[in-house]
Amino acid sequence: MRACHTAAAVSATFDEPNLVSCAGLVPVLRLAQRAGLHAVAQQRVRLPASAGSAAANAGAKITSVVAGMVAGADSIDDLTVIRHGALPVLFGGIRAPSTLGTFLRGFTWGNVRQLDAVARETLTGLSRNAPLLPGADSSAFLDVDSTISRVYGYVKAGADYGYTRVRGLHPLLATVSTPIAAPVVVGTRLRRGSAGSAKGAASFVAEAITTARVAGATGVLLARMDSAFDSHAVVSACIRAGVRFSITAKQTRPVRAAIETIAEHAWVPIAYPHAIYDEATGAWISDAQIAETTYTASRSRRKSEQLPVRLIVRRVKDKNVAPDQGELFTAWRYHAFITDSTLQLIAAEKQHRQHAIIEQVNADLKDSALAHMPSGSFAPNAAWLALAAIAYNLTRAAGCLASLFHARARTGTLRRHLITLPARRSRRIILRLPLDWPHRDAFTGLFTATHAPPHQA
């Protein structure tokens, strides 16, 4: 590929008022309107009197921030992406980045909790207007994790060094997915950078379960977490809510003792990276094996609070051996988790490993709105986190309406294919889109679905 003209023959000028670079915002914000984002935000979010005029028109301001995030904004200044060309003609109520920054700085922790309620109701509205969680009435997975949002300034409230030795903030994140649906965010909570991974986890899990239920996960729900959430409070929250759990166990002395009781013949090879299937024996020749035993969780608590559970263990051959040194005996690394799942051993272990799907959501968020925490104050950053979750779910719902491929694609792919699509506005509000756009059918499906008459209740 090469330029067809000389440099002297080409010039550039910014003088076309009818062009937009994010035509995908037209169907996406129509979808947000049907899900009730603007109306719920206007009703729910009430900034304190000390915020002054910044408290006005919360619905328009929240929708503006979400629209900017959907288009790829990862800072307050980047929110100007929604104010160029013909976008102010296509949308009303667009606010300037300075106005949106003042609005966010007026937030208190109570307002952040109001925004969490907006996110919950918006997700419910999206699930009514898009096939967001197909199969959730049968089975679904609730994944909970914490992540470090790195910061670089020295005036970020709450920023500190945590277990990763990276200075930042330490949010909690919960997603719900199904075997055939990509995850959506059902809960966020910002915490200090030095907060332990399990701080506030029990109440957070309980809220996430409630949100998952109202979003359509009415069938069997399995909560999956890593060892940081291996606590009596978290397990009890799952049991009270009628949710099954699958939680990585800490390598404590009782857990190691239980693993040692497993007989050698009980270990079963499983399909694992670099495993080889032997057709003659019908078994996997693998460096990974699994087995299970019974275990009593919360042994340090009173007897009535102790929980008999399944302890499923995966062991993998330790590769940390010198290349020129023979192996006297096989060394194993053990990974155990507790569960009350009724699935067979191999299926239960495979389901637990799929908890890693939440890492993709973390990566997606950090590749977009959570690339930065924009404020020096804690509450505005917590609000930014909640808004990022709304934008993520809105983008995911748009992908579900576009095509089967886009229903599971990364949000970065959705932005490139469906959102940041250039167009020219004509007088009859017709979007003139590029000829031979490779994702024309997907965009047409999204546009048609969001501009058809709403379903009658």
C-alpha positions in Angstrom: 0.0 0.0 0.0 1.3 3.4 -0.9 0.2 7.0 -1.3 -1.3 7.8 -4.8 -0.5 11.5 -4.8 2.5 13.6 -4.0 2.6 15.4 -0.7 2.3 18.8 -2.4 -1.0 17.7 -4.0 -2.7 16.8 -0.8 -4.1 19.2 1.9 -6.4 18.9 4.9 -9.0 21.2 6.3 -11.6 20.9 9.1 -14.6 22.7 7.7 -17.3 20.0 7.1 -20.2 20.5 9.5 -22.2 17.5 8.4 -19.6 14.8 9.1 -19.5 12.6 12.2 -16.8 10.1 13.2 -18.9 8.0 15.6 -22.1 7.3 13.7 -22.6 4.1 15.8 -23.6 6.4 18.7 -27.0 6.9 16.9 -28.3 3.3 17.5 -26.4 2.8 20.7 -27.9 5.9 22.4 -31.3 4.9 21.1 -30.8 1.6 22.8 -29.7 3.4 26.0 -32.9 5.5 25.8 -35.0 2.4 25.5 -33.2 0.9 28.5 -34.1 4.0 30.5 -30.6 5.3 31.2 -31.5 9.0 30.9 -34.8 8.8 32.8 -33.4 6.6 35.7 -30.3 8.8 36.1 -32.5 12.0 36.2 -34.7 10.4 38.8 -32.1 8.7 41.0 -29.0 10.9 41.1 -29.4 13.9 43.4 -26.2 15.8 44.1 -25.9 17.7 47.4 -26.7 21.5 47.5 -23.0 22.2 47.9 -22.6 21.1 44.2 -24.6 24.2 43.1 -25.5 24.4 39.5 -23.5 21.2 38.8 -26.3 19.2 40.2 -28.7 20.2 37.5 -29.7 17.9 34.6 -28.0 14.8 36.0 -29.6 12.6 33.3 -28.1 14.5 30.4 -24.7 14.7 32.0 -24.5 11.0 32.9 -25.7 10.1 29.3 -23.0 12.4 27.9 -20.2 10.7 29.9 -21.5 7.2 28.9 -21.7 8.2 25.3 -18.1 9.5 25.4 -16.9 6.3 27.0 -18.7 4.2 24.4 -16.8 6.2 21.7 -13.5 5.4 23.4 -12.9 8.3 25.9 -10.7 7.4 28.8 -10.4 10.8 30.4 -12.6 13.9 31.1 -10.9 15.9 28.3 -11.6 13.0 25.9 -15.3 13.4 26.3 -15.1 16.2 23.7 -15.3 13.4 21.2 -19.1 13.7 21.3 -19.2 17.4 20.4 -17.8 17.5 16.9 -19.3 17.8 13.4 -23.0 17.0 13.2 -23.3 15.2 16.5 -24.8 18.2 18.3 -27.5 18.1 15.5 -28.2 14.4 16.0 -28.3 14.5 19.8 -29.6 17.0 22.3 -28.3 17.7 25.8 -24.6 17.2 25.0 -22.4 18.8 27.7 -18.9 20.1 27.5 -16.0 18.2 29.2 -15.5 21.0 31.7 -19.2 20.8 32.7 -19.0 17.0 33.0 -15.8 17.3 35.1 -17.5 19.8 37.5 -20.5 17.5 37.7 -18.4 14.5 38.7 -16.4 16.4 41.3 -19.7 17.2 43.0 -20.3 13.5 43.8 -20.3 12.1 47.3 -20.2 8.4 48.2 -24.0 8.5 48.6 -24.3 9.7 45.0 -22.0 6.9 43.9 -24.5 4.4 45.5 -27.3 6.1 43.6 -25.3 5.6 40.4 -24.9 2.0 41.3 -28.7 1.8 41.3 -28.8 3.5 37.9 -26.4 0.9 36.6 -28.6 -1.9 38.0 -31.8 -0.6 36.4 -30.1 0.2 33.1 -28.8 -3.4 32.9 -32.3 -4.7 33.5 -33.6 -2.4 30.7 -30.9 -3.6 28.4 -31.7 -7.3 29.1 -35.3 -6.5 28.0 -34.2 -4.9 24.8 -31.3 -7.2 23.7 -30.5 -10.9 24.0 -27.9 -10.0 26.5 -27.8 -13.3 28.5 -29.3 -16.1 26.5 -29.7 -19.3 28.6 -29.5 -17.4 31.9 -32.9 -18.8 32.9 -31.2 -22.3 32.9 -27.7 -21.7 34.2 -25.3 -18.7 34.6 -22.0 -17.9 36.2 -21.2 -15.0 38.6 -17.5 -14.1 38.6 -16.0 -11.8 41.2 -12.5 -10.4 41.1 -10.5 -7.5 42.2 -8.0 -5.6 40.1 -5.5 -2.8 40.5 -6.1 0.4 38.6 -2.7 2.0 38.4 -2.3 5.7 39.0 0.7 8.0 38.4 -0.1 11.2 40.2 0.6 11.9 43.9 -2.8 13.6 44.6 -5.1 10.6 44.0 -7.2 10.1 47.1 -7.1 6.5 48.2 -4.2 5.5 46.0 -1.7 3.3 47.7 0.5 0.3 47.3 -1.2 -3.1 47.6 -0.2 -6.7 47.2 1.0 -6.2 43.7 3.4 -3.4 44.8 1.8 -1.1 42.2 0.5 2.2 43.3 -3.2 2.6 42.5 -6.8 2.0 43.5 -8.3 -1.4 44.1 -11.8 -1.9 42.7 -14.0 -4.9 43.0 -15.8 -6.2 39.8 -18.5 -8.7 39.3 -19.8 -10.1 36.0 -22.5 -12.6 35.0 -22.3 -14.8 31.9 -23.7 -18.0 30.5 -22.2 -20.8 28.5 -23.2 -19.1 25.3 -23.1 -15.4 26.3 -20.2 -13.0 27.0 -20.1 -11.5 30.5 -21.8 -8.2 31.5 -20.9 -6.2 34.6 -23.3 -6.5 37.5 -21.4 -4.7 40.1 -18.4 -2.4 40.8 -17.0 -0.9 44.0 -13.9 1.3 44.3 -11.6 0.8 47.3 -8.3 2.1 48.5 -5.2 0.8 46.9 -4.1 -0.9 50.1 -7.4 -2.6 50.7 -7.3 -6.4 51.0 -8.9 -8.3 48.1 -11.7 -9.6 50.3 -12.5 -6.2 52.0 -16.3 -5.7 51.7 -16.6 -8.8 49.5 -19.5 -10.5 51.3 -21.9 -7.5 50.9 -20.6 -6.9 47.4 -21.3 -10.5 46.4 -24.8 -10.3 47.9 -25.6 -7.1 45.8 -24.1 -8.7 42.7 -26.3 -11.8 43.1 -29.4 -9.5 43.4 -28.4 -7.6 40.2 -27.8 -10.8 38.3 -31.2 -12.1 39.3 -33.1 -9.0 38.1 -31.0 -9.0 34.9 -32.4 -12.4 34.0 -30.1 -15.0 35.7 -33.1 -16.8 37.2 -31.7 -20.4 36.8 -28.9 -22.1 38.6 -26.2 -19.5 39.4 -22.6 -20.5 40.2 -20.4 -17.9 41.9 -16.7 -18.3 41.0 -13.9 -16.6 42.8 -10.2 -16.9 43.5 -8.5 -17.6 46.9 -8.7 -14.0 48.0 -12.4 -14.6 48.6 -12.1 -17.8 50.5 -13.9 -16.8 53.6 -16.9 -17.9 55.7 -18.6 -14.5 55.1 -18.5 -14.9 51.3 -19.6 -18.5 51.3 -22.4 -17.8 53.7 -23.6 -14.9 51.4 -23.8 -17.4 48.5 -25.7 -20.0 50.6 -28.2 -17.4 51.9 -28.9 -16.3 48.3 -29.4 -19.8 47.1 -26.3 -19.6 44.8 -23.8 -22.4 44.4 -20.1 -21.5 44.8 -16.8 -22.5 43.4 -13.9 -20.7 45.3 -10.2 -21.4 45.0 -8.9 -22.6 48.4 -6.0 -21.0 50.2 -3.1 -23.4 50.7 -3.6 -23.7 54.4 -2.4 -26.6 56.6 -5.8 -28.3 56.7 -6.1 -28.0 52.9 -2.7 -29.5 52.4 -3.5 -32.3 54.8 -6.7 -33.1 52.9 -4.8 -33.2 49.6 -2.3 -35.7 51.1 -5.1 -38.1 51.9 -6.0 -38.5 48.2 -4.9 -41.9 46.9 -2.6 -42.1 43.9 -5.1 -44.1 41.8 -7.7 -41.4 42.3 -6.0 -38.9 40.1 -7.5 -38.5 36.6 -5.6 -36.9 33.6 -7.5 -34.0 32.0 -7.3 -32.1 28.8 -4.8 -29.3 29.5 -2.5 -27.1 27.4 0.0 -29.3 25.6 -2.0 -32.5 26.5 -2.0 -35.4 24.0 -5.1 -37.6 23.4 -4.2 -41.3 23.2 -6.8 -42.9 20.9 -5.7 -46.4 21.8 -6.6 -45.9 25.5 -9.1 -43.2 25.1 -7.4 -41.1 27.7 -5.4 -37.8 27.9 -1.7 -38.0 28.4 -1.2 -34.8 30.3 0.9 -33.1 32.8 -2.3 -32.2 34.7 -4.5 -34.5 36.8 -7.5 -33.9 39.0 -9.1 -35.6 42.0 -11.5 -34.8 44.8 -12.0 -35.4 48.5 -14.3 -34.1 51.2 -13.4 -31.2 53.3 -14.8 -29.1 56.1 -14.6 -25.4 55.5 -14.5 -22.7 58.2 -13.0 -25.1 60.7 -12.0 -22.2 63.0 -15.7 -21.3 63.6 -18.2 -22.9 65.8 -19.4 -26.3 64.8 -22.8 -25.1 63.6 -21.1 -22.8 61.1 -18.7 -25.3 59.7 -19.5 -26.4 56.1 -18.9 -29.8 54.6 -17.9 -29.2 50.9 -16.2 -30.9 48.0 -12.5 -30.2 47.7 -11.4 -30.6 44.0 -7.7 -30.5 43.4 -5.7 -30.1 40.2 -2.1 -31.0 40.2 0.4 -30.0 37.5 4.0 -31.2 37.1 6.5 -28.7 38.3 8.6 -27.6 35.4 11.2 -25.7 37.6 13.9 -28.3 37.3 17.4 -27.9 36.0 17.7 -29.2 32.4 20.8 -31.2 33.1 19.6 -32.8 36.3 17.6 -36.0 36.4 14.3 -36.3 38.2 14.3 -38.6 41.2 10.6 -38.3 41.6 7.8 -36.2 40.1 7.2 -32.9 41.8 3.6 -31.5 41.6 2.0 -28.1 42.2 -1.5 -28.3 43.7 -4.4 -26.0 43.0 -7.6 -26.7 45.0 -11.0 -25.2 45.2 -14.1 -25.7 47.4 -17.5 -26.1 45.8 -21.0 -27.4 46.4 -21.5 -28.0 42.7 -23.4 -31.1 41.8 -21.5 -31.6 38.5 -19.2 -34.5 38.0 -15.5 -34.0 38.8 -14.2 -33.2 35.3 -17.1 -30.8 34.4 -16.9 -29.0 37.8 -13.1 -28.5 37.5 -13.4 -27.2 33.9 -16.2 -24.8 35.0 -14.0 -23.4 37.8 -11.1 -22.8 35.4 -13.4 -20.7 33.2 -13.5 -18.1 36.0 -10.6 -16.6 34.1 -13.1 -15.0 31.7 -13.4 -12.1 34.1 -9.8 -11.1 33.3 -11.0 -10.3 29.8 -13.5 -7.9 31.2 -10.7 -6.3 33.3 -8.6 -5.9 30.2 -11.5 -4.5 28.2 -12.2 -1.8 30.8 -8.5 -0.9 31.1 -8.3 -0.6 27.4 -11.1 2.0 27.4 -12.6 4.1 30.2 -10.5 2.7 33.0 -7.2 3.5 31.3 -7.2 6.4 33.8 -8.8 7.4 37.0 -9.5 11.1 36.0 -10.0 12.9 39.4 -7.9 13.5 42.4 -10.9 12.8 44.7 -12.1 9.4 45.6 -15.9 9.7 45.0 -15.6 11.1 41.4 -13.3 8.2 40.5 -15.9 5.7 42.0 -18.5 7.4 39.9 -16.3 7.1 36.8 -15.9 3.3 37.6 -19.7 2.9 37.7 -20.2 4.8 34.5 -17.5 2.7 32.8 -19.6 -0.4 33.7 -22.7 1.1 32.2 -20.8 2.0 29.0 -19.4 -1.6 28.9 -22.8 -3.2 29.2 -24.3 -0.8 26.7 -21.6 -1.6 24.1 -22.1 -5.3 24.9 -25.9 -5.1 24.3 -25.3 -3.3 21.0 -23.0 -6.1 19.9 -25.7 -8.7 20.8 -28.2 -6.9 18.4 -25.6 -6.6 15.6 -24.6 -10.2 15.0 -23.5 -13.5 16.6 -19.9 -12.6 16.1 -20.2 -9.2 17.8 -22.2 -10.7 20.6 -19.0 -12.2 22.0 -16.4 -9.8 20.5 -14.2 -7.6 22.7 -15.5 -4.0 23.3 -12.5 -2.7 21.4 -13.6 -4.7 18.4 -17.2 -3.4 18.8 -15.9 0.2 18.8 -13.9 -0.3 15.6 -16.7 -2.2 13.8 -19.9 -0.5 15.0 -19.2 2.8 16.9 -16.3 4.8 15.4 -17.9 4.6 12.0 -17.7 7.8 9.9 -20.8 9.2 8.2 -22.2 12.3 6.6 -25.5 13.7 7.6 -27.9 14.7 4.9 -30.9 17.0 5.2 -33.4 14.2 5.9 -31.2 13.0 8.7 -29.9 10.1 6.6 -26.5 8.9 7.7 -24.3 8.5 4.5 -21.9 5.7 5.5 -18.8 4.5 3.8 -19.2 2.3 0.7 -18.1 -1.3 1.1 -17.8 -1.0 4.9 -16.8 -4.6 5.9 -19.3 -4.7 8.8 -22.3 -3.3 7.0 -24.6 -6.2 7.8 -23.8 -6.0 11.6 -24.4 -2.2 11.7 -27.6 -2.6 9.8 -28.8 -5.2 12.2 -28.0 -2.9 15.2 -29.6 0.1 13.6 -32.8 -1.7 12.6 -33.2 -3.3 16.0 -32.9 0.1 17.8 -35.0 2.1 15.4 -37.9 -0.4 15.1 -41.1 0.4 17.1 -40.6 -0.7 20.8 -42.1 -4.0 22.0 -45.4 -3.7 23.7 -45.3 -4.8 27.3 
